[in-house]
């Protein structure tokens, strides 16, 4: 389960990096925010995995730390935000949708893995 989570985070980072290269201006800035959040998320999750045994309080604290990058990813790829951009090609739309749906799944998978 936890290896799957790291792979999903890596996918989000890869899609965000692809967005950075395929977009311009404000869209590119947003994609860079998503990429940075994915990197932060990856490092936080790795630190959690390196912890021997989490107490329930530590698991809750870990989830709080994970929320910020997850919210950043979700916020910048939310359909209402993306709809502000004009003439988005289909391949770019699909990248946003992949990131959005993957980040939504990650929340549940991380909570399950942490036993929350």
Protein Blocks (a to p, Z undefined) as FASTA:
>chain_A
ZZmmmmmmmmmmmmmmmmmmmmghjlmmmmmmmmmmmmmmmmmmmmmmmpmbdcfklmmm
mmmmmmmmmmmmmmmmgfklmmmpghiafklmmmmmmmmmmmmmmmmmmmmmnoZZ
